[in-house]
Amino acid sequence: MPERDETFQLAPGMPPLHTSELPWINFGAAEWETGLFEVSRETERLSALAEVVVCNSFPEVEAAAFPFLPNVLPVGPLTSDRELRKPVGQLLPEDSRCLPWLDAQPDGSVVYVAFGSSTTFDPRQFRELAEGLELIGRPFLWVVRTDFTSGDLSEAWFDEFKARIAGTGMVVSWCPQQKVLAHRAVACFVSHCGWNSAMEGVRNGVPFLCWPYFSDQFLNRNYITDVWRTGLAVPPNAGGVVSKEELRSKVEQVIGDSEIRERARLLRDAAHRAIGQGGASCEKFQKFVDLLRG
């Protein structure tokens, strides 16, 4: 646990962060927190020895941080290819049925929900999320890994839920996320705010609903809500659960906010400029290639 209970900011333009949300503190298990803190210290030590450090970012999204990191080369946002035609490695088998399903949805109508490869919910939060998506009344695509919930969740209850939402929602175990986020039908991204997911959402101009789970995801959420202002957060209630009413309310807010959509569009355009010919990320990547050629 942190010795001080406070919010701090490393520099103007960087997001605020509470001490309880430091990346190595919010794992819930002391042995994990100690281990991650040591990994962070060792990473810092080794980074100082490196000639350059390559990262999946670009100047506009972390403008206040890069002046403090002169040996970091932001070359992002990284994608498989511009047209998303080339296959890329995936952690789990993809269910590509979601793509024709998206094709059948109206523009800007679908709530895409995905929490990455390691987030888990207890059965109570899982049910609240499911019922919240049903309550929204919009088309939704929800990625539910086989290990997404911990504890005993009634398979019969989940089967009944999927039967009820069959005309509105789609549940898959994994999906081609880059293609999904680039799809015209997606209206917002309910996300754990992992950095790769954040960059994929930014690249496609998709507004966020932020639901971080652990580690750097809280800082990434603060970038989205406080610096980029391209999304909103869903805070848990006093019992530690994000309620279905909170989810419905925030989804409607983020989809209905034209200023959020415009900021997301502007950040998307900045991302495209960065990776385009002559862009900042393109030039940094070329510098990295030149260093390798040495």
C-alpha positions as a Python dict, from the first residue, in 0.01 Angstrom:
ca = {
    (1, 'M'): (0, 0, 0),
    (2, 'P'): (122, 356, -67),
    (3, 'E'): (242, 554, 232),
    (4, 'R'): (58, 867, 112),
    (5, 'D'): (-303, 897, 1),
    (6, 'E'): (-293, 1169, -262),
    (7, 'T'): (-318, 1256, -630),
    (8, 'F'): (-8, 1380, -810),
    (9, 'Q'): (91, 1501, -1155),
    (10, 'L'): (442, 1451, -1293),
    (11, 'A'): (427, 1752, -1529),
    (12, 'P'): (173, 1991, -1681),
    (13, 'G'): (-7, 1821, -1965),
    (14, 'M'): (33, 1475, -1813),
    (15, 'P'): (-268, 1313, -1648),
    (16, 'P'): (-313, 1313, -1270),
    (17, 'L'): (-280, 980, -1090),
    (18, 'H'): (-378, 873, -740),
    (19, 'T'): (-117, 689, -538),
    (20, 'S'): (-351, 391, -504),
    (21, 'E'): (-347, 355, -883),
    (22, 'L'): (28, 337, -939),
    (23, 'P'): (93, 56, -1190),
    (24, 'W'): (276, -166, -941),
    (25, 'I'): (26, -118, -655),
    (26, 'N'): (-319, -214, -783),
    (27, 'F'): (-268, -587, -845),
    (28, 'G'): (-439, -693, -522),
    (29, 'A'): (-168, -943, -422),
    (30, 'A'): (139, -821, -233),
    (31, 'E'): (376, -1065, -403),
    (32, 'W'): (266, -946, -748),
    (33, 'E'): (299, -582, -648),
    (34, 'T'): (650, -632, -510),
    (35, 'G'): (754, -824, -818),
    (36, 'L'): (616, -567, -1060),
    (37, 'F'): (783, -284, -869),
    (38, 'E'): (1117, -462, -905),
    (39, 'V'): (1053, -522, -1274),
    (40, 'S'): (976, -150, -1314),
    (41, 'R'): (1300, -54, -1142),
    (42, 'E'): (1501, -295, -1355),
    (43, 'T'): (1333, -173, -1673),
    (44, 'E'): (1426, 184, -1582),
    (45, 'R'): (1787, 81, -1520),
    (46, 'L'): (1818, -110, -1846),
    (47, 'S'): (1642, 162, -2048),
    (48, 'A'): (1910, 408, -1937),
    (49, 'L'): (2171, 177, -2093),
    (50, 'A'): (1993, 152, -2427),
    (51, 'E'): (2076, 379, -2717),
    (52, 'V'): (1705, 403, -2800),
    (53, 'V'): (1377, 262, -2671),
    (54, 'V'): (1103, 201, -2929),
    (55, 'C'): (742, 243, -2817),
    (56, 'N'): (391, 217, -2959),
    (57, 'S'): (291, 583, -2931),
    (58, 'F'): (312, 910, -3120),
    (59, 'P'): (392, 1268, -3016),
    (60, 'E'): (39, 1409, -2998),
    (61, 'V'): (-88, 1156, -2744),
    (62, 'E'): (196, 1201, -2495),
    (63, 'A'): (326, 1545, -2583),
    (64, 'A'): (412, 1638, -2224),
    (65, 'A'): (598, 1314, -2153),
    (66, 'F'): (835, 1284, -2448),
    (67, 'P'): (1054, 1586, -2357),
    (68, 'F'): (1155, 1384, -2046),
    (69, 'L'): (1240, 1077, -2256),
    (70, 'P'): (1500, 1184, -2515),
    (71, 'N'): (1605, 828, -2602),
    (72, 'V'): (1248, 705, -2669),
    (73, 'L'): (1137, 664, -3030),
    (74, 'P'): (757, 667, -3066),
    (75, 'V'): (673, 477, -3386),
    (76, 'G'): (300, 419, -3339),
    (77, 'P'): (22, 361, -3353),
    (78, 'L'): (132, 17, -3471),
    (79, 'T'): (-104, -191, -3684),
    (80, 'S'): (-76, -501, -3902),
    (81, 'D'): (-99, -289, -4219),
    (82, 'R'): (-293, 15, -4328),
    (83, 'E'): (-569, -182, -4500),
    (84, 'L'): (-580, -444, -4219),
    (85, 'R'): (-550, -722, -4479),
    (86, 'K'): (-242, -904, -4351),
    (87, 'P'): (-292, -1159, -4072),
    (88, 'V'): (-124, -1089, -3740),
    (89, 'G'): (-51, -1310, -3441),
    (90, 'Q'): (-337, -1345, -3196),
    (91, 'L'): (-349, -1474, -2840),
    (92, 'L'): (-669, -1670, -2903),
    (93, 'P'): (-856, -1803, -3208),
    (94, 'E'): (-1064, -1527, -3365),
    (95, 'D'): (-1435, -1555, -3432),
    (96, 'S'): (-1466, -1377, -3766),
    (97, 'R'): (-1848, -1413, -3771),
    (98, 'C'): (-1858, -1074, -3602),
    (99, 'L'): (-1747, -895, -3921),
    (100, 'P'): (-2050, -981, -4139),
    (101, 'W'): (-2266, -915, -3832),
    (102, 'L'): (-2114, -566, -3810),
    (103, 'D'): (-2174, -517, -4183),
    (104, 'A'): (-2547, -558, -4117),
    (105, 'Q'): (-2556, -284, -3848),
    (106, 'P'): (-2621, 88, -3908),
    (107, 'D'): (-2329, 332, -3905),
    (108, 'G'): (-2219, 441, -3559),
    (109, 'S'): (-2463, 216, -3376),
    (110, 'V'): (-2261, -66, -3214),
    (111, 'V'): (-2118, -70, -2862),
    (112, 'Y'): (-1797, -276, -2876),
    (113, 'V'): (-1701, -433, -2541),
    (114, 'A'): (-1363, -600, -2485),
    (115, 'F'): (-1139, -623, -2181),
    (116, 'G'): (-820, -771, -2322),
    (117, 'S'): (-650, -1099, -2246),
    (118, 'S'): (-620, -1096, -1866),
    (119, 'T'): (-911, -904, -1709),
    (120, 'T'): (-1148, -1120, -1505),
    (121, 'F'): (-1482, -1034, -1342),
    (122, 'D'): (-1652, -1207, -1052),
    (123, 'P'): (-1999, -1348, -1130),
    (124, 'R'): (-2177, -1051, -970),
    (125, 'Q'): (-1997, -796, -1190),
    (126, 'F'): (-2029, -1020, -1494),
    (127, 'R'): (-2408, -1033, -1456),
    (128, 'E'): (-2429, -658, -1400),
    (129, 'L'): (-2230, -596, -1717),
    (130, 'A'): (-2444, -837, -1917),
    (131, 'E'): (-2769, -684, -1792),
    (132, 'G'): (-2631, -336, -1853),
    (133, 'L'): (-2559, -418, -2217),
    (134, 'E'): (-2912, -553, -2251),
    (135, 'L'): (-3050, -242, -2083),
    (136, 'I'): (-2874, -8, -2328),
    (137, 'G'): (-3100, -122, -2610),
    (138, 'R'): (-2832, -76, -2875),
    (139, 'P'): (-2650, -332, -3088),
    (140, 'F'): (-2342, -457, -2905),
    (141, 'L'): (-2047, -686, -2972),
    (142, 'W'): (-1907, -837, -2652),
    (143, 'V'): (-1584, -1036, -2628),
    (144, 'V'): (-1617, -1297, -2351),
    (145, 'R'): (-1310, -1518, -2310),
    (146, 'T'): (-1365, -1866, -2168),
    (147, 'D'): (-1178, -1755, -1852),
    (148, 'F'): (-1337, -1408, -1832),
    (149, 'T'): (-1527, -1473, -1511),
    (150, 'S'): (-1391, -1618, -1190),
    (151, 'G'): (-1612, -1826, -962),
    (152, 'D'): (-1940, -2000, -1035),
    (153, 'L'): (-2146, -1847, -1312),
    (154, 'S'): (-2453, -2040, -1416),
    (155, 'E'): (-2413, -2158, -1773),
    (156, 'A'): (-2793, -2184, -1795),
    (157, 'W'): (-2826, -1817, -1696),
    (158, 'F'): (-2570, -1710, -1958),
    (159, 'D'): (-2737, -1923, -2227),
    (160, 'E'): (-3070, -1757, -2144),
    (161, 'F'): (-2906, -1414, -2166),
    (162, 'K'): (-2758, -1491, -2509),
    (163, 'A'): (-3096, -1615, -2629),
    (164, 'R'): (-3263, -1291, -2513),
    (165, 'I'): (-3014, -1063, -2688),
    (166, 'A'): (-2979, -1271, -3005),
    (167, 'G'): (-3154, -1007, -3215),
    (168, 'T'): (-2952, -717, -3075),
    (169, 'G'): (-2615, -831, -2946),
    (170, 'M'): (-2339, -1073, -3038),
    (171, 'V'): (-2109, -1255, -2796),
    (172, 'V'): (-1777, -1396, -2921),
    (173, 'S'): (-1477, -1548, -2743),
    (174, 'W'): (-1222, -1337, -2935),
    (175, 'C'): (-1229, -1115, -3241),
    (176, 'P'): (-1005, -933, -3493),
    (177, 'Q'): (-1007, -614, -3287),
    (178, 'Q'): (-823, -391, -3533),
    (179, 'K'): (-1080, -467, -3801),
    (180, 'V'): (-1367, -424, -3556),
    (181, 'L'): (-1250, -81, -3438),
    (182, 'A'): (-1201, 30, -3799),
    (183, 'H'): (-1557, -69, -3887),
    (184, 'R'): (-1806, 207, -3972),
    (185, 'A'): (-2072, 53, -3743),
    (186, 'V'): (-1877, 92, -3416),
    (187, 'A'): (-1994, 385, -3203),
    (188, 'C'): (-1784, 343, -2888),
    (189, 'F'): (-1536, 110, -2721),
    (190, 'V'): (-1598, -16, -2366),
    (191, 'S'): (-1240, -101, -2278),
    (192, 'H'): (-1004, -202, -2000),
    (193, 'C'): (-771, 68, -2141),
    (194, 'G'): (-471, -152, -2211),
    (195, 'W'): (-225, 55, -2411),
    (196, 'N'): (-250, -147, -2732),
    (197, 'S'): (-630, -122, -2721),
    (198, 'A'): (-603, 250, -2649),
    (199, 'M'): (-381, 303, -2953),
    (200, 'E'): (-611, 96, -3174),
    (201, 'G'): (-910, 300, -3061),
    (202, 'V'): (-723, 627, -3113),
    (203, 'R'): (-611, 527, -3462),
    (204, 'N'): (-974, 471, -3561),
    (205, 'G'): (-1126, 775, -3389),
    (206, 'V'): (-1346, 567, -3158),
    (207, 'P'): (-1474, 725, -2831),
    (208, 'F'): (-1402, 525, -2515),
    (209, 'L'): (-1588, 412, -2210),
    (210, 'C'): (-1304, 341, -1967),
    (211, 'W'): (-1316, 45, -1728),
    (212, 'P'): (-956, -22, -1613),
    (213, 'Y'): (-864, -338, -1425),
    (214, 'F'): (-502, -309, -1309),
    (215, 'S'): (-148, -176, -1368),
    (216, 'D'): (-101, 101, -1628),
    (217, 'Q'): (-467, 86, -1732),
    (218, 'F'): (-563, 352, -1474),
    (219, 'L'): (-305, 594, -1611),
    (220, 'N'): (-420, 517, -1965),
    (221, 'R'): (-778, 588, -1857),
    (222, 'N'): (-669, 927, -1727),
    (223, 'Y'): (-505, 1007, -2059),
    (224, 'I'): (-834, 927, -2232),
    (225, 'T'): (-1061, 1116, -1991),
    (226, 'D'): (-841, 1407, -1877),
    (227, 'V'): (-584, 1475, -2152),
    (228, 'W'): (-728, 1356, -2483),
    (229, 'R'): (-1087, 1394, -2356),
    (230, 'T'): (-1208, 1126, -2597),
    (231, 'G'): (-1404, 921, -2345),
    (232, 'L'): (-1563, 883, -2004),
    (233, 'A'): (-1500, 658, -1706),
    (234, 'V'): (-1742, 419, -1536),
    (235, 'P'): (-1673, 434, -1160),
    (236, 'P'): (-1779, 147, -933),
    (237, 'N'): (-2036, 199, -659),
    (238, 'A'): (-1972, 168, -285),
    (239, 'G'): (-1983, -209, -319),
    (240, 'G'): (-1707, -207, -581),
    (241, 'V'): (-1941, -290, -869),
    (242, 'V'): (-2011, -89, -1185),
    (243, 'S'): (-2389, -99, -1199),
    (244, 'K'): (-2596, -167, -1509),
    (245, 'E'): (-2757, 176, -1470),
    (246, 'E'): (-2414, 344, -1462),
    (247, 'L'): (-2310, 156, -1774),
    (248, 'R'): (-2626, 251, -1963),
    (249, 'S'): (-2598, 616, -1860),
    (250, 'K'): (-2233, 651, -1959),
    (251, 'V'): (-2276, 473, -2292),
    (252, 'E'): (-2553, 716, -2386),
    (253, 'Q'): (-2342, 1011, -2271),
    (254, 'V'): (-2031, 915, -2464),
    (255, 'I'): (-2219, 828, -2784),
    (256, 'G'): (-2428, 1144, -2763),
    (257, 'D'): (-2140, 1384, -2698),
    (258, 'S'): (-2046, 1551, -3028),
    (259, 'E'): (-1740, 1717, -2874),
    (260, 'I'): (-1597, 1381, -2764),
    (261, 'R'): (-1655, 1245, -3114),
    (262, 'E'): (-1484, 1547, -3270),
    (263, 'R'): (-1180, 1519, -3042),
    (264, 'A'): (-1158, 1148, -3122),
    (265, 'R'): (-1169, 1232, -3494),
    (266, 'L'): (-893, 1493, -3459),
    (267, 'L'): (-673, 1248, -3269),
    (268, 'R'): (-737, 987, -3538),
    (269, 'D'): (-623, 1235, -3803),
    (270, 'A'): (-310, 1311, -3600),
    (271, 'A'): (-236, 938, -3575),
    (272, 'H'): (-269, 896, -3951),
    (273, 'R'): (-35, 1188, -4011),
    (274, 'A'): (219, 1042, -3769),
    (275, 'I'): (243, 707, -3947),
    (276, 'G'): (210, 855, -4296),
    (277, 'Q'): (500, 937, -4524),
    (278, 'G'): (705, 1213, -4362),
    (279, 'G'): (512, 1184, -4034),
    (280, 'A'): (680, 1187, -3695),
    (281, 'S'): (638, 814, -3629),
    (282, 'C'): (744, 726, -3981),
    (283, 'E'): (1063, 928, -3942),
    (284, 'K'): (1136, 777, -3599),
    (285, 'F'): (1090, 428, -3741),
    (286, 'Q'): (1333, 509, -4020),
    (287, 'K'): (1582, 631, -3759),
    (288, 'F'): (1545, 300, -3579),
    (289, 'V'): (1606, 108, -3903),
    (290, 'D'): (1915, 319, -3974),
    (291, 'L'): (2049, 243, -3624),
    (292, 'L'): (2005, -130, -3687),
    (293, 'R'): (2186, -103, -4016),
    (294, 'G'): (2459, 86, -3828),
}
